[in-house]
Every structure is written in structure tokens, then in C-alpha cells.
Amino acid sequence: MGSEAGYYRSFSDAGKVGTIVPLDNAEAAAAAARALLDRTDMIAGAARETALTRFSARAEAEGIDAVYQSLWQG
């Protein structure tokens, strides 16, 4: 569960493994936290897969390499 600030929407994988709530809305945050806790068994595997494929050190290095390759190729 995260807010609209920063990169949290991407971490949630478009709601597949998390929930985004509006800033400064404690009630929405509490409701989202309760909902996530009620379905941890359903999202645990998907969250792990998202972390490994999209946010791993390897994925980060490959992304940085792609940027440099595009710069060098003009």
C-alpha cells in the first residue's frame, strides 16, 4: 500500500500486488491495508515475481545499460 507520491504506483504493478491511496487520506490507507492483509495469500507470489523481474538489481543494471547503449548509438 502506498500513496500517489513517488514511484509507488509502479511498485504496485498497476494494482496487481498493491494498492495506491490518495495523499492525506488516512481512512483510505487503513481500508487499503486491511484489504491487502485479507488477501496476502493471493498476492504474495505475484509480489515476489514483480520484485524479481521488474525491480531486481539485474533489471536495474539492464535498464541502465539500455540507456547508455542508446546514447552511444546516437
C-alpha positions as CSV (number, residue, x, y, z in Angstrom):
1,M,0.0,0.0,0.0
2,G,1.4,3.4,-1.0
3,S,0.4,6.9,-1.8
4,E,0.3,8.8,-5.0
5,A,3.7,10.3,-4.2
6,G,6.9,8.9,-5.7
7,Y,7.2,5.6,-7.6
8,Y,4.7,3.6,-5.6
9,R,2.2,3.1,-8.4
10,S,4.9,1.2,-10.4
11,F,5.7,-0.9,-7.4
12,S,2.1,-1.9,-7.1
13,D,2.2,-3.3,-10.6
14,A,-1.0,-1.4,-11.6
15,G,-2.8,-2.7,-8.5
16,K,-1.9,-6.4,-9.0
17,V,0.3,-6.6,-5.9
18,G,-0.6,-3.5,-4.0
19,T,-2.9,-0.5,-3.7
20,I,-2.4,3.2,-4.2
21,V,-4.3,5.6,-2.0
22,P,-4.6,9.4,-2.2
23,L,-2.2,11.5,-0.1
24,D,-3.5,12.7,3.2
25,N,-6.3,10.1,3.4
26,A,-5.8,8.0,6.5
27,E,-9.2,6.3,6.2
28,A,-8.4,5.1,2.6
29,A,-4.9,4.0,3.8
30,A,-6.4,2.0,6.7
31,A,-9.0,0.4,4.4
32,A,-6.4,-0.5,1.8
33,A,-4.1,-2.0,4.4
34,R,-7.0,-4.2,5.8
35,A,-7.8,-5.3,2.2
36,L,-4.2,-6.2,1.5
37,L,-3.9,-8.2,4.7
38,D,-7.0,-10.1,3.8
39,R,-5.5,-11.3,0.6
40,T,-1.8,-11.8,1.3
41,D,-2.0,-15.5,0.2
42,M,-3.2,-14.4,-3.2
43,I,-0.7,-11.6,-3.8
44,A,2.5,-13.0,-2.2
45,G,3.6,-14.9,-5.2
46,A,2.7,-12.1,-7.6
47,A,4.5,-9.6,-5.4
48,R,7.7,-11.7,-5.4
49,E,7.6,-12.1,-9.2
50,T,7.1,-8.4,-9.7
51,A,10.1,-7.7,-7.4
52,L,12.3,-10.2,-9.1
53,T,11.5,-9.3,-12.7
54,R,10.9,-5.5,-12.5
55,F,12.9,-4.3,-9.5
56,S,15.9,-6.6,-9.1
57,A,19.5,-5.5,-9.3
58,R,19.7,-7.3,-12.7
59,A,16.7,-5.4,-14.1
60,E,18.2,-2.1,-12.9
61,A,21.6,-2.8,-14.5
62,E,19.9,-3.9,-17.8
63,G,17.9,-0.6,-17.8
64,I,20.9,1.5,-17.2
65,D,22.8,-0.4,-19.9
66,A,20.0,0.2,-22.4
67,V,20.1,3.9,-21.7
68,Y,23.9,4.0,-22.3
69,Q,23.6,1.8,-25.4
70,S,21.0,4.2,-26.9
71,L,23.2,7.2,-26.2
72,W,26.3,5.6,-27.7
73,Q,24.4,4.6,-30.8
74,G,23.2,8.1,-31.3
